[in-house]
Amino acid sequence: MKKLTAFMTAAVLCLGSVMPAYADFYRQPSNIKGVLINSESEVADVVEVGASQVVCNFPMSWAFQPNMMNAYGSFLRAMDNAGITVTMIVLNDWNAAAYKPELLPVSAPVAGVSYYGFNTLNEQGVQAIRDTAGILTSNFGNLVSNWVIGNEVNDGQVWNYLGSMDIDTYCSNYATSFRTWYDTIKASNSLARVYMPFDFRWNCGQLEGFKYGVMDMLPRLNALLKDTDYGIAWHAYPETFTDPVFSDDIHVLDTPDTYIINLKNLHVLTDYMQQPDMLSPEGKVRHLILSEQGFTSDSPERGGQVLELQAQSIAEAYQAAKANPYVEGFFLNRMHDEPSLLGAHYAFGLIGTDGTKKPAWQMYKDLQ
């Protein structure tokens, strides 16, 4: 197994090493309209719906599998050929342990964890991050404009698991992970943008284990990373995922101490980011993308199938995002309904599993 792993790793590293050098670039999208897709076959849908941006996931285990790297490279080139701006989310999945165990902060999988924080608990882990980031940037650095490091990192229990630690230690570890990715990405393409991702919980203290309010994390992370040009990737879902309507969310307040920040009160976040201490090294408000929000067409709260209400909610959310001058990307989750999510009533797609385009499809296409 060790010989096989070494061979596959060498093959991927070799693939990266023969890539030609490219000039620094950033593909400026023509609008904020974006969507999550998972396959090359969906690129035509992106073009047809008029989105200029795509967000996509990349689990770390793929970095060590030449067949996955080749397929993903084809996926990215299809979007490049279509003139689409790509935002890539890098995710530390447990399967990466089979190829690069140093990437993981634990020696065995933890029940209930979807993704792990990148291992910054020892120097071997930091070097593993650096090596893996190098593989991705050498292969895809000329195809990806935006990089998101992890997923909802204020949730250290499910989406960015590192183990038991206080918030200061947790933030310090994420900052080390972010800086390692940031330095590698910027060395490959100085114009690329690199983002820290958060869910919508702004002021919640510590809930249900190691889940933190972003209001508590951001000052700590900013103190450690303010010399970088980090951006914010926010998930602006309705407070109830099974209800597409966000205008009546009761935990979304128009005040700085609100529990949740979504499209109803997004200015609370951008007001905060306009504070002098939160500005970028160039003195500007930091880049902000709304990298994930879904509006279901199957709502028990609203009586079941609510196709028109989904479309209306998407239109209202998009217009709210467009009205905020600091939003640079609005990404729907997702182009097609995901079968595994339908049991929870998370019918977020613009297209059903049978290929039928919902009213939300035409609504989103018509939005400018």
Contacts in CASP RR format, 6 or more apart in sequence:
PFRMAT RR
TARGET T0000
AUTHOR 0000-0000-0000
METHOD contacts of the structure
MODEL  1
MKKLTAFMTAAVLCLGSVMPAYADFYRQPSNIKGVLINSESEVADVVEVG
ASQVVCNFPMSWAFQPNMMNAYGSFLRAMDNAGITVTMIVLNDWNAAAYK
PELLPVSAPVAGVSYYGFNTLNEQGVQAIRDTAGILTSNFGNLVSNWVIG
NEVNDGQVWNYLGSMDIDTYCSNYATSFRTWYDTIKASNSLARVYMPFDF
RWNCGQLEGFKYGVMDMLPRLNALLKDTDYGIAWHAYPETFTDPVFSDDI
HVLDTPDTYIINLKNLHVLTDYMQQPDMLSPEGKVRHLILSEQGFTSDSP
ERGGQVLELQAQSIAEAYQAAKANPYVEGFFLNRMHDEPSLLGAHYAFGL
IGTDGTKKPAWQMYKDLQ
5 64 0 8 1.000
5 98 0 8 1.000
5 99 0 8 1.000
8 64 0 8 1.000
8 65 0 8 1.000
8 66 0 8 1.000
8 99 0 8 1.000
9 64 0 8 1.000
9 99 0 8 1.000
9 100 0 8 1.000
11 66 0 8 1.000
12 63 0 8 1.000
12 64 0 8 1.000
12 65 0 8 1.000
12 66 0 8 1.000
12 69 0 8 1.000
12 135 0 8 1.000
12 139 0 8 1.000
13 135 0 8 1.000
15 66 0 8 1.000
15 69 0 8 1.000
15 139 0 8 1.000
16 135 0 8 1.000
16 138 0 8 1.000
16 139 0 8 1.000
17 138 0 8 1.000
19 138 0 8 1.000
19 139 0 8 1.000
22 141 0 8 1.000
22 142 0 8 1.000
22 189 0 8 1.000
24 189 0 8 1.000
24 190 0 8 1.000
24 191 0 8 1.000
24 192 0 8 1.000
25 142 0 8 1.000
25 145 0 8 1.000
25 189 0 8 1.000
25 191 0 8 1.000
26 145 0 8 1.000
26 189 0 8 1.000
26 191 0 8 1.000
26 192 0 8 1.000
26 193 0 8 1.000
27 80 0 8 1.000
27 83 0 8 1.000
27 84 0 8 1.000
27 85 0 8 1.000
27 86 0 8 1.000
27 145 0 8 1.000
28 85 0 8 1.000
29 52 0 8 1.000
29 53 0 8 1.000
29 85 0 8 1.000
29 328 0 8 1.000
29 329 0 8 1.000
30 52 0 8 1.000
31 50 0 8 1.000
31 51 0 8 1.000
31 52 0 8 1.000
31 53 0 8 1.000
31 368 0 8 1.000
32 53 0 8 1.000
32 318 0 8 1.000
32 321 0 8 1.000
32 322 0 8 1.000
32 327 0 8 1.000
32 328 0 8 1.000
32 329 0 8 1.000
32 330 0 8 1.000
33 49 0 8 1.000
33 50 0 8 1.000
33 51 0 8 1.000
33 52 0 8 1.000
33 53 0 8 1.000
33 318 0 8 1.000
33 329 0 8 1.000
33 330 0 8 1.000
33 364 0 8 1.000
33 367 0 8 1.000
34 46 0 8 1.000
34 51 0 8 1.000
34 52 0 8 1.000
34 53 0 8 1.000
34 54 0 8 1.000
34 55 0 8 1.000
34 329 0 8 1.000
34 330 0 8 1.000
34 331 0 8 1.000
34 332 0 8 1.000
35 46 0 8 1.000
35 49 0 8 1.000
35 51 0 8 1.000
35 53 0 8 1.000
35 54 0 8 1.000
35 55 0 8 1.000
35 331 0 8 1.000
35 332 0 8 1.000
35 334 0 8 1.000
35 335 0 8 1.000
35 350 0 8 1.000
35 364 0 8 1.000
36 54 0 8 1.000
36 55 0 8 1.000
36 56 0 8 1.000
36 57 0 8 1.000
36 292 0 8 1.000
36 331 0 8 1.000
36 332 0 8 1.000
36 333 0 8 1.000
36 334 0 8 1.000
36 335 0 8 1.000
37 43 0 8 1.000
37 45 0 8 1.000
37 46 0 8 1.000
37 54 0 8 1.000
37 56 0 8 1.000
37 334 0 8 1.000
37 335 0 8 1.000
38 56 0 8 1.000
38 57 0 8 1.000
38 334 0 8 1.000
39 75 0 8 1.000
40 74 0 8 1.000
40 75 0 8 1.000
40 78 0 8 1.000
42 335 0 8 1.000
42 336 0 8 1.000
43 54 0 8 1.000
43 78 0 8 1.000
43 79 0 8 1.000
43 82 0 8 1.000
43 84 0 8 1.000
45 335 0 8 1.000
45 350 0 8 1.000
45 351 0 8 1.000
46 54 0 8 1.000
46 79 0 8 1.000
46 82 0 8 1.000
46 84 0 8 1.000
46 335 0 8 1.000
47 82 0 8 1.000
47 84 0 8 1.000
48 365 0 8 1.000
49 335 0 8 1.000
49 350 0 8 1.000
49 361 0 8 1.000
49 364 0 8 1.000
49 365 0 8 1.000
50 365 0 8 1.000
51 84 0 8 1.000
51 364 0 8 1.000
52 83 0 8 1.000
52 84 0 8 1.000
52 85 0 8 1.000
53 84 0 8 1.000
53 85 0 8 1.000
53 86 0 8 1.000
53 87 0 8 1.000
53 329 0 8 1.000
53 331 0 8 1.000
54 79 0 8 1.000
54 84 0 8 1.000
54 85 0 8 1.000
54 86 0 8 1.000
54 87 0 8 1.000
54 331 0 8 1.000
55 87 0 8 1.000
55 88 0 8 1.000
55 89 0 8 1.000
55 148 0 8 1.000
55 291 0 8 1.000
55 292 0 8 1.000
55 331 0 8 1.000
56 75 0 8 1.000
56 86 0 8 1.000
56 87 0 8 1.000
56 88 0 8 1.000
56 89 0 8 1.000
57 88 0 8 1.000
57 89 0 8 1.000
57 91 0 8 1.000
58 72 0 8 1.000
58 88 0 8 1.000
58 89 0 8 1.000
58 90 0 8 1.000
58 91 0 8 1.000
58 136 0 8 1.000
59 91 0 8 1.000
59 92 0 8 1.000
59 93 0 8 1.000
59 95 0 8 1.000
59 96 0 8 1.000
60 90 0 8 1.000
60 91 0 8 1.000
60 92 0 8 1.000
60 93 0 8 1.000
60 96 0 8 1.000
60 100 0 8 1.000
60 103 0 8 1.000
60 132 0 8 1.000
61 68 0 8 1.000
61 93 0 8 1.000
61 95 0 8 1.000
61 96 0 8 1.000
61 98 0 8 1.000
61 99 0 8 1.000
62 68 0 8 1.000
62 69 0 8 1.000
62 72 0 8 1.000
63 69 0 8 1.000
63 96 0 8 1.000
63 99 0 8 1.000
63 100 0 8 1.000
63 132 0 8 1.000
63 135 0 8 1.000
63 136 0 8 1.000
64 96 0 8 1.000
64 99 0 8 1.000
64 100 0 8 1.000
64 135 0 8 1.000
65 99 0 8 1.000
69 139 0 8 1.000
72 140 0 8 1.000
73 139 0 8 1.000
73 140 0 8 1.000
73 143 0 8 1.000
76 86 0 8 1.000
76 140 0 8 1.000
76 143 0 8 1.000
76 144 0 8 1.000
77 143 0 8 1.000
79 86 0 8 1.000
79 143 0 8 1.000
80 86 0 8 1.000
80 143 0 8 1.000
85 145 0 8 1.000
85 146 0 8 1.000
86 143 0 8 1.000
86 144 0 8 1.000
86 145 0 8 1.000
86 146 0 8 1.000
87 144 0 8 1.000
87 145 0 8 1.000
87 146 0 8 1.000
87 147 0 8 1.000
87 148 0 8 1.000
87 195 0 8 1.000
87 233 0 8 1.000
87 289 0 8 1.000
87 291 0 8 1.000
87 331 0 8 1.000
88 136 0 8 1.000
88 140 0 8 1.000
88 144 0 8 1.000
88 146 0 8 1.000
88 147 0 8 1.000
88 148 0 8 1.000
89 148 0 8 1.000
89 150 0 8 1.000
89 151 0 8 1.000
89 197 0 8 1.000
89 291 0 8 1.000
90 133 0 8 1.000
90 136 0 8 1.000
90 147 0 8 1.000
90 148 0 8 1.000
90 149 0 8 1.000
90 150 0 8 1.000
90 181 0 8 1.000
91 115 0 8 1.000
91 150 0 8 1.000
91 151 0 8 1.000
92 103 0 8 1.000
92 104 0 8 1.000
92 115 0 8 1.000
92 116 0 8 1.000
92 117 0 8 1.000
92 118 0 8 1.000
92 150 0 8 1.000
93 115 0 8 1.000
93 116 0 8 1.000
94 104 0 8 1.000
94 109 0 8 1.000
94 113 0 8 1.000
94 116 0 8 1.000
96 103 0 8 1.000
96 104 0 8 1.000
97 103 0 8 1.000
97 104 0 8 1.000
100 128 0 8 1.000
100 131 0 8 1.000
100 132 0 8 1.000
101 107 0 8 1.000
102 119 0 8 1.000
102 124 0 8 1.000
102 125 0 8 1.000
102 127 0 8 1.000
102 128 0 8 1.000
103 118 0 8 1.000
103 119 0 8 1.000
103 125 0 8 1.000
103 128 0 8 1.000
103 129 0 8 1.000
103 132 0 8 1.000
104 116 0 8 1.000
104 119 0 8 1.000
105 116 0 8 1.000
105 117 0 8 1.000
105 118 0 8 1.000
105 119 0 8 1.000
105 120 0 8 1.000
105 121 0 8 1.000
105 161 0 8 1.000
105 162 0 8 1.000
105 163 0 8 1.000
106 116 0 8 1.000
106 161 0 8 1.000
106 163 0 8 1.000
110 116 0 8 1.000
110 161 0 8 1.000
110 163 0 8 1.000
112 158 0 8 1.000
113 157 0 8 1.000
113 158 0 8 1.000
113 161 0 8 1.000
114 151 0 8 1.000
114 158 0 8 1.000
114 159 0 8 1.000
115 150 0 8 1.000
115 151 0 8 1.000
115 158 0 8 1.000
115 159 0 8 1.000
115 160 0 8 1.000
115 161 0 8 1.000
116 160 0 8 1.000
116 161 0 8 1.000
116 162 0 8 1.000
117 150 0 8 1.000
117 153 0 8 1.000
117 156 0 8 1.000
117 160 0 8 1.000
117 161 0 8 1.000
117 162 0 8 1.000
117 173 0 8 1.000
117 174 0 8 1.000
117 177 0 8 1.000
118 125 0 8 1.000
118 129 0 8 1.000
118 149 0 8 1.000
118 150 0 8 1.000
118 177 0 8 1.000
118 180 0 8 1.000
118 181 0 8 1.000
119 125 0 8 1.000
119 126 0 8 1.000
119 128 0 8 1.000
119 129 0 8 1.000
120 126 0 8 1.000
120 129 0 8 1.000
120 173 0 8 1.000
120 174 0 8 1.000
120 176 0 8 1.000
120 177 0 8 1.000
120 180 0 8 1.000
121 162 0 8 1.000
121 173 0 8 1.000
126 176 0 8 1.000
126 180 0 8 1.000
129 177 0 8 1.000
129 180 0 8 1.000
129 181 0 8 1.000
130 180 0 8 1.000
130 184 0 8 1.000
133 180 0 8 1.000
133 181 0 8 1.000
133 184 0 8 1.000
133 185 0 8 1.000
134 184 0 8 1.000
134 188 0 8 1.000
137 184 0 8 1.000
137 185 0 8 1.000
137 187 0 8 1.000
137 188 0 8 1.000
137 189 0 8 1.000
138 188 0 8 1.000
141 185 0 8 1.000
141 188 0 8 1.000
141 189 0 8 1.000
141 192 0 8 1.000
142 189 0 8 1.000
144 192 0 8 1.000
145 191 0 8 1.000
145 192 0 8 1.000
145 193 0 8 1.000
146 192 0 8 1.000
146 193 0 8 1.000
146 194 0 8 1.000
146 195 0 8 1.000
146 289 0 8 1.000
147 181 0 8 1.000
147 185 0 8 1.000
147 192 0 8 1.000
147 193 0 8 1.000
147 194 0 8 1.000
147 195 0 8 1.000
148 194 0 8 1.000
148 195 0 8 1.000
148 196 0 8 1.000
148 197 0 8 1.000
148 233 0 8 1.000
148 291 0 8 1.000
149 177 0 8 1.000
149 178 0 8 1.000
149 181 0 8 1.000
149 182 0 8 1.000
149 194 0 8 1.000
149 195 0 8 1.000
149 196 0 8 1.000
149 197 0 8 1.000
150 159 0 8 1.000
150 160 0 8 1.000
150 197 0 8 1.000
151 159 0 8 1.000
151 160 0 8 1.000
151 197 0 8 1.000
152 158 0 8 1.000
152 159 0 8 1.000
152 160 0 8 1.000
152 197 0 8 1.000
152 198 0 8 1.000
152 199 0 8 1.000
152 235 0 8 1.000
153 159 0 8 1.000
153 160 0 8 1.000
153 174 0 8 1.000
153 196 0 8 1.000
153 197 0 8 1.000
153 198 0 8 1.000
153 217 0 8 1.000
154 160 0 8 1.000
154 198 0 8 1.000
154 199 0 8 1.000
154 201 0 8 1.000
154 211 0 8 1.000
154 212 0 8 1.000
154 213 0 8 1.000
154 214 0 8 1.000
154 217 0 8 1.000
155 199 0 8 1.000
155 210 0 8 1.000
155 211 0 8 1.000
155 212 0 8 1.000
156 162 0 8 1.000
156 163 0 8 1.000
156 170 0 8 1.000
156 210 0 8 1.000
156 211 0 8 1.000
156 212 0 8 1.000
157 208 0 8 1.000
157 209 0 8 1.000
157 210 0 8 1.000
157 211 0 8 1.000
160 174 0 8 1.000
162 170 0 8 1.000
162 173 0 8 1.000
162 174 0 8 1.000
162 210 0 8 1.000
163 210 0 8 1.000
164 210 0 8 1.000
165 173 0 8 1.000
165 210 0 8 1.000
167 206 0 8 1.000
167 212 0 8 1.000
167 216 0 8 1.000
167 217 0 8 1.000
167 220 0 8 1.000
168 220 0 8 1.000
170 210 0 8 1.000
170 212 0 8 1.000
171 217 0 8 1.000
171 220 0 8 1.000
171 221 0 8 1.000
171 224 0 8 1.000
172 220 0 8 1.000
172 224 0 8 1.000
174 196 0 8 1.000
174 221 0 8 1.000
175 221 0 8 1.000
175 224 0 8 1.000
175 225 0 8 1.000
178 194 0 8 1.000
178 196 0 8 1.000
178 221 0 8 1.000
178 225 0 8 1.000
178 228 0 8 1.000
178 230 0 8 1.000
179 225 0 8 1.000
179 228 0 8 1.000
181 194 0 8 1.000
182 194 0 8 1.000
182 228 0 8 1.000
182 230 0 8 1.000
185 192 0 8 1.000
185 194 0 8 1.000
186 192 0 8 1.000
186 194 0 8 1.000
193 229 0 8 1.000
193 231 0 8 1.000
193 287 0 8 1.000
194 228 0 8 1.000
194 229 0 8 1.000
194 230 0 8 1.000
194 231 0 8 1.000
195 230 0 8 1.000
195 231 0 8 1.000
195 232 0 8 1.000
195 233 0 8 1.000
195 287 0 8 1.000
195 289 0 8 1.000
195 291 0 8 1.000
196 221 0 8 1.000
196 230 0 8 1.000
196 231 0 8 1.000
196 232 0 8 1.000
196 233 0 8 1.000
197 233 0 8 1.000
197 234 0 8 1.000
197 235 0 8 1.000
197 291 0 8 1.000
198 214 0 8 1.000
198 217 0 8 1.000
198 232 0 8 1.000
198 233 0 8 1.000
198 234 0 8 1.000
198 235 0 8 1.000
199 214 0 8 1.000
199 235 0 8 1.000
199 237 0 8 1.000
200 234 0 8 1.000
200 235 0 8 1.000
200 236 0 8 1.000
200 237 0 8 1.000
200 239 0 8 1.000
200 260 0 8 1.000
200 261 0 8 1.000
200 262 0 8 1.000
201 207 0 8 1.000
201 211 0 8 1.000
201 212 0 8 1.000
201 213 0 8 1.000
201 214 0 8 1.000
201 259 0 8 1.000
201 260 0 8 1.000
202 213 0 8 1.000
202 214 0 8 1.000
202 215 0 8 1.000
202 258 0 8 1.000
202 259 0 8 1.000
202 260 0 8 1.000
202 261 0 8 1.000
202 268 0 8 1.000
202 269 0 8 1.000
203 213 0 8 1.000
203 215 0 8 1.000
203 257 0 8 1.000
203 258 0 8 1.000
203 259 0 8 1.000
204 211 0 8 1.000
204 212 0 8 1.000
204 213 0 8 1.000
204 259 0 8 1.000
205 212 0 8 1.000
205 213 0 8 1.000
205 216 0 8 1.000
206 212 0 8 1.000
206 213 0 8 1.000
214 261 0 8 1.000
215 272 0 8 1.000
218 272 0 8 1.000
218 278 0 8 1.000
221 230 0 8 1.000
222 277 0 8 1.000
222 278 0 8 1.000
226 277 0 8 1.000
226 281 0 8 1.000
227 281 0 8 1.000
228 281 0 8 1.000
229 280 0 8 1.000
229 281 0 8 1.000
229 282 0 8 1.000
229 286 0 8 1.000
229 287 0 8 1.000
230 286 0 8 1.000
231 286 0 8 1.000
231 287 0 8 1.000
231 288 0 8 1.000
232 269 0 8 1.000
232 273 0 8 1.000
232 286 0 8 1.000
232 287 0 8 1.000
232 288 0 8 1.000
232 289 0 8 1.000
233 289 0 8 1.000
233 290 0 8 1.000
233 291 0 8 1.000
233 292 0 8 1.000
234 261 0 8 1.000
234 269 0 8 1.000
234 288 0 8 1.000
234 289 0 8 1.000
234 290 0 8 1.000
234 291 0 8 1.000
235 290 0 8 1.000
235 291 0 8 1.000
235 292 0 8 1.000
235 293 0 8 1.000
236 261 0 8 1.000
236 262 0 8 1.000
236 263 0 8 1.000
236 266 0 8 1.000
236 290 0 8 1.000
236 293 0 8 1.000
236 317 0 8 1.000
236 321 0 8 1.000
237 246 0 8 1.000
237 262 0 8 1.000
237 292 0 8 1.000
237 293 0 8 1.000
237 294 0 8 1.000
238 244 0 8 1.000
238 245 0 8 1.000
238 246 0 8 1.000
238 249 0 8 1.000
238 262 0 8 1.000
238 294 0 8 1.000
238 295 0 8 1.000
238 313 0 8 1.000
239 246 0 8 1.000
239 249 0 8 1.000
239 250 0 8 1.000
239 251 0 8 1.000
239 252 0 8 1.000
239 260 0 8 1.000
239 262 0 8 1.000
240 249 0 8 1.000
240 301 0 8 1.000
241 294 0 8 1.000
241 296 0 8 1.000
241 344 0 8 1.000
241 345 0 8 1.000
241 346 0 8 1.000
242 296 0 8 1.000
242 298 0 8 1.000
242 299 0 8 1.000
242 300 0 8 1.000
242 301 0 8 1.000
242 344 0 8 1.000
242 345 0 8 1.000
242 346 0 8 1.000
243 296 0 8 1.000
243 299 0 8 1.000
243 301 0 8 1.000
243 302 0 8 1.000
244 294 0 8 1.000
244 295 0 8 1.000
244 296 0 8 1.000
244 297 0 8 1.000
244 299 0 8 1.000
244 302 0 8 1.000
244 306 0 8 1.000
244 309 0 8 1.000
244 310 0 8 1.000
244 313 0 8 1.000
244 314 0 8 1.000
245 302 0 8 1.000
245 309 0 8 1.000
245 313 0 8 1.000
246 252 0 8 1.000
246 262 0 8 1.000
246 263 0 8 1.000
246 264 0 8 1.000
246 313 0 8 1.000
246 316 0 8 1.000
246 317 0 8 1.000
247 264 0 8 1.000
247 316 0 8 1.000
249 260 0 8 1.000
249 262 0 8 1.000
249 264 0 8 1.000
251 258 0 8 1.000
251 259 0 8 1.000
251 260 0 8 1.000
252 258 0 8 1.000
252 259 0 8 1.000
252 260 0 8 1.000
252 261 0 8 1.000
252 262 0 8 1.000
252 264 0 8 1.000
252 265 0 8 1.000
253 259 0 8 1.000
253 265 0 8 1.000
254 265 0 8 1.000
254 268 0 8 1.000
255 268 0 8 1.000
256 268 0 8 1.000
256 271 0 8 1.000
256 272 0 8 1.000
258 265 0 8 1.000
258 268 0 8 1.000
261 268 0 8 1.000
261 269 0 8 1.000
262 293 0 8 1.000
263 290 0 8 1.000
263 293 0 8 1.000
263 316 0 8 1.000
263 317 0 8 1.000
263 320 0 8 1.000
263 321 0 8 1.000
264 320 0 8 1.000
266 320 0 8 1.000
266 321 0 8 1.000
266 324 0 8 1.000
266 327 0 8 1.000
267 324 0 8 1.000
269 288 0 8 1.000
270 285 0 8 1.000
270 288 0 8 1.000
270 324 0 8 1.000
270 326 0 8 1.000
272 278 0 8 1.000
273 285 0 8 1.000
273 286 0 8 1.000
273 288 0 8 1.000
273 326 0 8 1.000
274 285 0 8 1.000
278 285 0 8 1.000
278 286 0 8 1.000
279 285 0 8 1.000
279 286 0 8 1.000
280 286 0 8 1.000
285 326 0 8 1.000
287 328 0 8 1.000
288 326 0 8 1.000
288 327 0 8 1.000
288 328 0 8 1.000
289 327 0 8 1.000
289 328 0 8 1.000
289 329 0 8 1.000
289 330 0 8 1.000
289 331 0 8 1.000
290 321 0 8 1.000
290 327 0 8 1.000
290 329 0 8 1.000
290 330 0 8 1.000
290 331 0 8 1.000
291 329 0 8 1.000
291 331 0 8 1.000
292 331 0 8 1.000
292 333 0 8 1.000
293 317 0 8 1.000
293 330 0 8 1.000
293 331 0 8 1.000
293 332 0 8 1.000
293 333 0 8 1.000
294 332 0 8 1.000
294 333 0 8 1.000
294 334 0 8 1.000
294 346 0 8 1.000
294 348 0 8 1.000
294 349 0 8 1.000
295 310 0 8 1.000
295 313 0 8 1.000
295 314 0 8 1.000
295 317 0 8 1.000
295 332 0 8 1.000
295 348 0 8 1.000
295 360 0 8 1.000
296 306 0 8 1.000
296 310 0 8 1.000
296 345 0 8 1.000
296 346 0 8 1.000
296 347 0 8 1.000
296 348 0 8 1.000
297 305 0 8 1.000
297 306 0 8 1.000
297 307 0 8 1.000
297 309 0 8 1.000
297 310 0 8 1.000
297 347 0 8 1.000
297 349 0 8 1.000
297 358 0 8 1.000
297 360 0 8 1.000
298 304 0 8 1.000
298 305 0 8 1.000
298 306 0 8 1.000
298 342 0 8 1.000
298 345 0 8 1.000
298 346 0 8 1.000
298 347 0 8 1.000
299 306 0 8 1.000
299 309 0 8 1.000
299 345 0 8 1.000
300 345 0 8 1.000
302 309 0 8 1.000
307 358 0 8 1.000
307 359 0 8 1.000
307 360 0 8 1.000
308 359 0 8 1.000
310 347 0 8 1.000
310 358 0 8 1.000
310 359 0 8 1.000
310 360 0 8 1.000
311 358 0 8 1.000
311 359 0 8 1.000
311 360 0 8 1.000
311 362 0 8 1.000
311 363 0 8 1.000
311 364 0 8 1.000
312 363 0 8 1.000
314 332 0 8 1.000
314 360 0 8 1.000
314 363 0 8 1.000
314 364 0 8 1.000
315 363 0 8 1.000
315 364 0 8 1.000
315 367 0 8 1.000
317 330 0 8 1.000
318 330 0 8 1.000
318 364 0 8 1.000
318 367 0 8 1.000
319 367 0 8 1.000
321 327 0 8 1.000
321 329 0 8 1.000
321 330 0 8 1.000
322 330 0 8 1.000
332 348 0 8 1.000
332 349 0 8 1.000
332 350 0 8 1.000
332 364 0 8 1.000
333 348 0 8 1.000
333 349 0 8 1.000
334 348 0 8 1.000
334 349 0 8 1.000
334 350 0 8 1.000
335 349 0 8 1.000
335 350 0 8 1.000
335 351 0 8 1.000
336 349 0 8 1.000
336 350 0 8 1.000
336 351 0 8 1.000
336 352 0 8 1.000
336 353 0 8 1.000
336 355 0 8 1.000
337 347 0 8 1.000
337 348 0 8 1.000
337 349 0 8 1.000
337 351 0 8 1.000
337 352 0 8 1.000
337 353 0 8 1.000
338 346 0 8 1.000
338 348 0 8 1.000
338 349 0 8 1.000
339 353 0 8 1.000
341 347 0 8 1.000
341 348 0 8 1.000
342 353 0 8 1.000
349 358 0 8 1.000
349 360 0 8 1.000
350 357 0 8 1.000
350 358 0 8 1.000
350 360 0 8 1.000
350 361 0 8 1.000
350 364 0 8 1.000
351 357 0 8 1.000
351 358 0 8 1.000
351 361 0 8 1.000
352 358 0 8 1.000
END
